[in-house]
Amino acid sequence: MRAFTKPLLAATAALACLAAAPAPTVLVGTTETMGQVLTDPSGLTLYVYDQGPCTGSCLADRKPLHIAADETPTLPPGVAGVLGAAPRPDDGTLQVTYDGSPLYTYAGDTQPAETTGVTVDWHVVPARYLPAS
């Protein structure tokens, strides 16, 4: 029976680590026209805005991707870029950023990986992958 104790403990510890790992803050979805893009945890496409932070009436159609103060934003394994969090200028809540740009969803996107929020100033965030090692 002793021979099984160490492998069993190692397997239990490995499973505990997997269970404790937080789910990624941002996921990758496949769109019909834009390829693979970053999405929020529910699969809605994420956008960045060329004109700086979206505040005031801009927020009628755009929802910031928020994170709690005790959370660390994470990308799925193999996706390049840097997620961060920055206080919003209007209310101080923490908004997730990708390579320094605040991330938003669009109210017109009702299904995962839709891209109806693309305009001249609003862009999807393409998923970039790390080189294979």
Beta strands, then each sheet from edge to edge (+ up, - down):
strand 1: 27-30
strand 2: 36-39
strand 3: 47-49
strand 4: 62-64
strand 5: 83-87
strand 6: 94-98
strand 7: 101-102
strand 8: 104-106
strand 9: 122-124
sheet 1: 1+ 2-
sheet 2: 3+ 9-
sheet 3: 4+ 8-
sheet 4: 5+ 6- 7+
end
